[in-house]
């Protein structure tokens, strides 16, 4: 077997191994992608189930059409997701069926809740029973949602376990394939190397004996490969020499002479070959082909260097001995005419031309080596030609872009001469046309007066172009300009930057100017209008605050006249709630920002008011306030203030019975992602063991739940050494 064939077979095994591994990876990762998609679907089921629960609670608090339609829409979506999933795994399919049952049950319960509410809406009879029925239906929905979420999480866990097992199987399979193929390949290569080494040793030994003059020596190698063929050639050569050689001395002399000639030739060829293979220019030796009339029409490639392959992308093995028209029938005749003139006349040639079939430009130097043959040295100048063409196109596009712009654009060189500017430049500087414009910066102080934003006359070195040539970059720098001849005055906005070469040196500047006279006038009118609206809005907040204080005072007076202690307490709670809302408008009236208030300062004022309002009840209760400064919009601050009023009021009224002293802690924290945490904690007697505050019938705690729902906030209560309520929510401070 030929050595080349052995090496090709040895090279085929890694390719086959790579193909098998690639197919294994493809089908394995396809299965893993399906598992990941199921995992993401399970997570969407969890999220949608949370939304169903949230919409059900929203409908309970606000039985309107919007939360009902939202619930049904999300239910249809999640039901569609669940029904679209099919799994060959029995456990996964069982969980999917359970999730589908949970979702269907939630819908039935929700529709029953809606029907119950609509059936008894507006009816005062048995209101408590209706409310209890609605709450039980809502609880059933929450229980079904928790079961659906739990099943979805178990489904996601099963999918993740299958995904991890698949990854372990893939790793083991790849390792096994590599181990199985590497060992046989190493054995084959070692055997090939051993056979080649043995054959070369026998050939070297035989040629040494023949070279010493023993023409009767027979190598006799039986290997069926290239080395065996070479050994057979040596045997035939020694046989012919033995038949034709008369004198060993003459043979030795001839051999020595040939050896010296070969060494000289090898040295010369070595120098030529080094130059031939290392030169960066493409080089080829070619033969011109003429027709019957002696006119050049084609050429044949005889020798090319590695740089030829790099510049043309053609391989020597594919072109040597072939003609240009064989490979490129559409080659331009111009090449054959020019190169044929060199090959036939001996006159050197130098030219630049595009070789169309390769789509490249070359700079060629050609000279004759012998009649009909020539050598060429060439460079690939395609990038340079393309750069020149791109430069021409970019200049054309730049001029077209400048002509289409309404802003004044001008480009200056390092000496301040305007080398390019558009028609808008003439209009901006109050010239009739571009021809009337001066192209030298030094001439413009005689034409224009330029003033800084503070009204001071700007010296020439503070104009836009000199500043850019000093390396400054600025956007929307305002100058006031005045024509010296007409006295016309306008406001310009300049943006400028330096132009640097590849070494970072400043070689020019680019400036864009825009007439903003009308814009400035419009801004002044807008600012005046805005000031009027701010004054009006402050007055509105002031009047709202006053009206709410009047309402608070009237309710307080009415409470004082009540003989029923329960009614008096209820009216006092109303007073506190109205007062908490009035404080928001009071803070807004006092603030420079009419849309947001400092909630920490507002909370301190509200807590001070509550401690004064509860008088003897709060006298022995210590307040600890840890409030982080936080700006809140008014539509968030009002519900938060009411919640704080209810939680602190409950602590003062119920946490310390019999005048027992204690402590109330109020803290306010904000996170980096727009998160708010409001915490109210007391060290009083705590909630009763069996008390569920979410089911409380008191208006205060129900108000806390409704306001939290409006804010999309979560409220949690902890009962230990006292009571702690924590409100968490995301807010938008814009």
N, C-alpha and C positions, 0 to 999 in steps of 0.2 A: 504494500500500500504506500502511496506517495506521502512524503512528510507533510506537504500542504494539506492533503486530505485528512491526515490524522489531526493536525492542528485545527482544521475546520470543524471536525467532529467534536474535538475537545471544547471549542468555543461555543458549539451549539447547545451543550448541556446547561451552562448558566442562563442562556436565553430562554430555554425551555422552563428552567426553574423559575425565572422571573415572571414568565407568562402564567405559570400555575399559581404562583403567589399572588400575582395581580388579580387573576380571576377569583381566587379565594377572598382577597380583600374586597373585591367589588360586590360579590353576593353577600358577604358578611356585613359590610357597611350598609348595604341596602336594607337588610333585615334590621340592623341597628337603627337606621333612620326611621323605619316604620315604628319601632318601639319608642323612639324619642317623640315622634309625632303623637303616639297614644298618650305618652306622659304629659305632653303639653295640652292635649285635649282634656285629660283628667284634671289638670290645673284650671282650665277654663270652666269645667263643670263646677269646681269648688268656688271660683269667683262668681259665677252666675248664680249659684245657690245662695251665696252670701247676699247678692243683690236681691234675690227673691225674698229672703228674710227681711232685708231692710225695707223693701217696698211694702211688705205686709205690715211692718210696724208703722210705716208712714201712713198707710191707709187707716190703721187703727187710731192714730193720733189726728189725722186729717182725712176723713172719709170723703175724698174727692175723686173726680174722674181721672186725674193725671196719675196718681199712684196706682189706681186700678189698671189703667191701660199699660203702664210701665211693667207691672207685675205680669200681665198676660203676654206682653211682647217678649220679655226676658224668658218667661216660661216656654214659649214656643221655640225660642232660639236654643235653649239648653235641651229641650226635648228632642229637637232636630239633631243636635250634636250627639246625644246618647243613642238615638235610633240609628244614626249613620255608622256607628262603630260596630264592627263584628270581630270577634277574636276566636281563634282556634283553641285557645287555652280555656279549659272548662271553668277554672276558678275565676279568670278574668271575666268570662261571659256571665257567670253567676253574679259577680259584683255589678256588672253593667245592668243586668235585669233588676237587681235590687235598687240601683240608683234610679232606673226608669220608673219603678213602682213608687219610690219616695217622691219623685218629681210629680207624678200623676196625682198622688195623694195630696201633695201641697196645693195643687191647682183645685182639686175638689173642695178641700177645706177652705181655700180662699174664696171660691165662688159661693160657698155656704155662708162665709162671713159677710160677703157683699150682700147676699140675699137677705140675711138677717138684719143687716143695717138698713137696707132700703125698705124692708117690710115694716120696721118699727120706727122709721125716721119721723120725727115730729111728734111722736106719741109719748106722753109723759107717764102713761100707765105702765107699771112693771118696769120702770127705767133701770132699776138696779139689776133685775134679772137679765134684761137685755144686755146690759154692760158686762155682767158676769159671763154671759154666753159668748159675747164677742171676745172677751179676754181668753176664755178657754179655747176658742177656735184659733186665736192668735198663738197661744201656747202650743197647740197641735202643729201649727205650721212651723214653729221654731224647732219642735222635736223632730219633725220630718226633715227639715233642712239640715239639722245636726247629723241625722242618720245618713242623709245623702252625702254630706261632706265627708263623714267618716269612711263611707264606702268608696268615695272617690279617692281619698288619701290612701286607703288600702290598695286600690287598683294601681295608683301611681307607684306605691312601694313594690308591688308585684312586677310591674313593668321595669322598674329600676333594677330589681334583682335579676330579671332575665337579661337585661342589658349588660350588667356586670359579668354574668356567666358567659355571655357571648364574647365579650372582650377577652376573658381568660382563655376560651377555646381558640380564638383567633391567634393569640400570642403563642399558645402551645403548638398549634398547627404550623405556624410560620417557622418556629424553632425546629420542629421535626423535619419540615421540608428542607431547610438549610442543612441540617445535619445529614439527612439521607443523601443529598446531592453532592455535598462538599467532599465527603470521603471517597466515593468512586472517582470523582473528577481528579482528586489529588493522586490516586493510584494510577490513573490513565496517563496523567502528565509525567509522573515519575518514570513510567515505563517508556514513554516516548523519548524523554531526555536520555534515559539509559541506552536505548537503541541507537540514538543519534550519536552519543558520545562514543559508543563502541565502534560504530562504523567510521567515524572520523579518526579514531585512533588507528584502525587498520589501514585507512587510506593514507594517513600521515606517515605511517611506518613504511608502506610500499613505495610512496613517492620519494622518501628519503633514500631508500635502497636504489631506486632507479636514478635519482639525481646523483648518486655517488658513482654512476657509470655502469651498473649491473643491468644491462639491457635484457638479460635473460630472465630477470625476476618477473614473476606473474603474481599480481595482487590477488586475483581470483575471488573477489567478493560477490556473494550470491544475493545480497540485499536487493529487494525489488522496489527501490526508491531512487531519488536523485543522486545520492552518494554512490549507490551501486552502479548507476549509469556512468557517473564520473570515473569510477574505478575501471569499468569496462573500456571507457575511452582511453584511459592510461595504458591498459593492457594492449589495445590495438595500436596505440602510438609507439610503444616500445617494440612491438612486433615489426612495424614499418621501419623504425630506426635501425633495428637489428639487421633487417634485410638491406638497407641502403647505406649504413655507416661502414666506412673503410678503415678509419683510424680513430682510436679513442682519443688521442691527443688533439687531432683536428676537431673532433666533436667537442672536447673540453674547451678548446679555444673559441669555437663558434658559440658554445653555450655561454662562456664568459662575456664575449662581445655582445651577445643578445641581452645578457643580464644587465650590462652597463647601459645599453641603449634603453632597455625597459625601465631601469631606475631613473634615467634622465627624463624619459617620457612620463613616468609616474610623477616625478617632481613637478614637471611643467603642468601636467594635468591637474595635480593637486592644487597648485597655485591658481590655475584657471577655475577649478571646481569651487574652491573657497570663495573666490570673487563671484562666480556664477550663482552660487547658492545663497550668499549673504547679502548681495546688493539689494537695496530697497526698491530700485527701479525694475519694472517688468522687462524681461529680455527674451527674445526668441530669434531663432535662425529659421528662415523660411525659403521656399522655392517658388518662383513665380510660374504661372501656367498661362500660356498664350494660345490663341486660336490659330487657325490655318493662315490667317493674314498676319500673324505675329503681334496681334493686339492682346495685351494682358487682360484676362477676365476672371482669374482665380489664383489662389496661392495655397501651398501645402505647408503644414507645420512640421519641421524637422527636429527642433529642440527648443524647450522652454525651461525657464528657471522657476523656483518656488514663488518668487514675487509675481511672475506672470499669473500664476493660479490665484494669488491673493487679489490682484487688481481686476481680474476678469471673472473670477468665480468658476473658471473652467479647469478641469483636472487634466494633467498631462497624459494620463493613461487613456483618456477619452478622445484626445485630439491629435496626438502624434501620428503622422502618416496620413492623416485625413486632410481634406481641403475645406476651405471656409464655406463654399456653397453647399457641400455635403451636409454641414451642420446648420448653416444659416442661409437658406435659399434667398432670403430677402436682403442680404447684405448689400450696402451701397456700392455701386461701381466706382465711385470716387476713390475709395481705398485702393482698389487694384490699379487704377490709373496712376496714382501718385507713387505707390510702392513699385509698380512695374517700371516706371521711369528710373528709379534708383537702381533696380536689379539689372536693367538692360543697358543703361548709359554710364553707370558708375558715379553719377552725380548725387552727392548726399542730399537728403531732404529733411525738412523740419516743418511740421504743421500741427494744427489743432483741429480735431473733427470728432463728430459723434458717431459711435457705432450703434446703429439703430436697434439691432436684435438684442443687444445687452442693455440698451437704454443708458449708456455711459459715454462721457466725454473723455478723450485721451489727448495728451500732448506727446507727439511722436518725433523721434529722431531716427533716421534710417540711413544705412550705408551698405555698399556692396561688399560681399565677402569673396565672391567669384562670379563669373558671368552667369546670370540666371538665378543667383541666390543673393540673399541680403540678410542683414541683421537689423533689428529694431530695438531701441530702448525707449520706454514710454512711461508716463505717469497717469494715474487716474485723477483727472481734474473735475470730476462730476460735482463734488461738493462745492468746489470753488465757483464753477459755473452756476450751480443752483443758488449759491449765496449771492452772486452778482445779479442773477435774475430776481431773486427774492428782494434784494436791495432796491432794484428798479421798481418792482411791484409795490414795495412798501412805501417808496417815495410817492408813487402815483396814488396809492390809497391814502397816504397822509394828506396830500394836497386835496383829494376829494373829501376826506373827512373834515379838514379845516374849512373847506368851502361850505360844507353843509351845517356847520355849527353856528349857533346864535351867540355863543360866548366868544369874546376876543381871545385868540390864542396866538402867541408869538414866541419864537425860539431865537435865542441870542447866542453868539459865540463867546469865547472867553474875553474878547475885547469890548463886548457890549454892542456889537453890531447885530441888527435883526436880520437873520438869514432866512427866516420863513415866518409869514403871518398871513391871516385870512382877511376876508372882506369885513367880517365883524369887528376886526381891530380898527379899521378906518371909521366905521360907524360909532364904535364905543368912544373913540377919542375925538369925535365930531369933525372928521375929515369927509370930503365929498366922495373920494374914491381911494383905492390903494396907491395909485400913482402919486397922489398928493402927500402921502405919508413919508416922513423921514425914516431912513433905515439906520441912523446912528443915535444912540441913546444920549450922547452929549448935546445934541441939538434940541432935545425936548424941553429943557428948562426955559428956553426962549418962547416955547409954544404953550406950555402948561404950567400952572401952579398946583402943587400937590400938598395937601394938608393931612396931618396925622389925625387919629380918632379924637385926640384931645383938642384939636383945632390949631395946633402949632404947625407952622410951615415946615414941610419935610425937606431936608437937604437931599441932594441927589444920591448920596451914599445910603440913604434910608428908603429909596424907592425899591420896588420889587426885584428888578433885575440885579442891581448891585448886591442886594442881600442874598439872593440865590447864588451869585458867583462867589460869595464868601462861605457858602456851604449851608446856609439857612434853608429850612423848609417850613412853610406855613400854609394853612388853609383858611380861606375867608378872612384875610387881613383887610380891614376897611380903610379906605383913603377917600378924601374929598378932593375932587379935581375941578379946576377952573381954567377955561380958555382965556389966555391973555388978550386975544384980539376981539372976542365977542363978549367976554364976561360970563358966558354960560357956565353954570355950576351943576355938578351931579356927584352922586356917591357911587364908588366902585368897590367891588369885593375882589381881591386878588388872591389867587393860590399859586404858589411858585415852589420850585425845587431845582437843585443843581443837576447837571448832566455830567456823569463821570465816565472815564474810559475804563478799559479792563484793568488798569493799574490803580484805579481809584482817584486819579487826578481829575479836577474839575475842568471840563472843556466847554461848558456852556450852561445855559439856563433855559427852562421852559416856564412860561407864565400864562395863566388863564385869568381873564378879567370879565366881570359881569356887572352890568348896570343895575344897581339895587335901589335907585332913588325912589321908585314907586313902592318897592317892598318896604323900605324904611318908613315911608309915610303910612303905609297900611299897618305896620307894626305899632307905630305910635297910636293910631286910632284904636287898634285892638287892645293895647295896654290900658288906654283910658277907659274903654268899655269894661275891661276886666276889673279895674279898680272900682267902678260903679257897682258891678255885680257882687264883688266881695263885700262892699259896704252893705248892700241890700241883704246878702245872705247872713252877715253878722247880725243885722237888725232882726231878721226872721228868727235866728237861734235865740236872741235875747227875748223876743216876745213869746216864743214857745216856752222858754224857761220860766218867764213870769207867769204865763197862763197856767202852767203845770204847778207852780208854787201856790197859785190861788186855789187850784183844785185841791192840792194837798192840804192847804189851810182849812178849806171848807169841810173836807172829810174829817180832819182832825177835830174841828169844832163840833161836828155832828157826833163824833165818837164821844167827846166829853159829855154830851147831853144824854147819851144812852145809859139806861139803868141796867140793861142786860150786859153782864161782863163778857159773855161770848161774842155778842154783836160788837161791843166796844173793841175787843181784841181783833176781830175781823177787819173793822174799819181802820184800826191802827196799822194792820198789815198792808191795807190798800194805801194808806198814807206813805208808808216806807217805800212801796213799789213805785208810786208816782214820783216820790222824791228822788229815787235812784235814777229814773229816766230824766228828770229835770236836771240833775247834775251833769248828765252827758251834754245837754245843750248849753249848760253854763260853761263847761270846759271848752266846747267848740267856740263859743262866743269870745272866750278869753284867749284862744289859740290863734296863731298865725296861719295854721293849716286848718281850713274849714271842712275838710273831708275826714280827717283822722284826729284822734285824741291820744294822749299819753295815758294808757289804761292803768298804769301803776299809780300815777298821781290821782286819777279818778277813784281808784279803789281805796286809797288812803282817806280821801275825803268822805267816801261812802261809809267806811268803817268808823271814822270819827263821829259821823252823824248817828250811826246805829248805836254806838256806845252811849251817846248823849240821849238818844230817844228812849232807850230801854232803862235808863236811869238806875234805880236801886237794883234791878235785876243784873245789870252789867257791872255794878260797882266793884264787886269782888272778883270779877273775871279779868284775867290778864290777857292782853292782846299782843301777839308776836307776829309781825308782818314782815315777810321777806319777799319783796316785790321787785322784779327785774323790769327796768324801763322797756316799754313795748308800745308801739303805735298800732292802733286798731281802727278800721273803718267804723263809721257810726252804725252801720247795719249789723256789725258784729259786736260792738261795744255795748249796745243797749241790751241784747239778750244775755250777754255775759254778766253785765251789772245786775240784772234781775236774778240770775242764778246765784250770784254771790250774795245778794240780799236775802234770798230764801234760805240758803245753807247757813249763813252766819246767824240769821234770825232764829232758825230752828235750834242752833246750838245754844244761844242765849236763853231761849224759852224752856228747853227740855233737858239739856245736858246736866244742869246743876240744880236739882230740885232743893227746895227748902233754903235757898240762899247760900248753898255750899259754894265756896270759891273754886276756881280752876283756871284753865288756860285754853285759849283758842289760837291756833296757828293758821295763818293764811299765807300761802306762797304762790308766786307767779313766775313761770319759766317759759322761755321760748327756745326752739331748736333752730338749727341752721337751714332746715328745709321747710320753713314756714309752719312749724308746729308750736302749739300752745298747750301748757299744762297749768291748770288752776286747781290748787289743793286746799281744802278746808278741813282741819283736824282739831278735835277737842279731847280732853282727858276726863270727860265726864262719865256718866253712868253707862253710856253706850245704848245701842238699840236692843229691844227685847229679843231673846234667843230665837223665837219663832217668827219674828217680824220680817216680812219681805217688803222692802221699801218701794219696789217697783209696782206692787199691788196696793199701795196705800191709797186711801180715799181722800186724804187731805189735799187741799188745793195747792199748797206749797210744793209738795213733792211731785204732784202731777204737773205743775207748772215747770218744774225743773226738767222733767222728761220731755215735755212738749218743746221747750226752748232748746234743749239739746238736739232734738230732732231737726228743728229749723236750722241749726248750725252744722248738722251732720257730725255731731260730736258724740263721744262715748263718755258715759258717766258710770263709775264704779264706786262701790261702798265697801269699806272694811270695818269689821266690828271686833275690837279687842279691848285694850285699855282705853276706852272712849270710842269715838266714831270718826271715821275719815271718809270724805267724799273727794274723788279725783275726776276732774273734767279734762279730757284730751281731745284736741281737734287740730285740723289743718286750717290755716287762715291765709288770706291774700291781703297783704298790706299796701297794695297799689290802689 
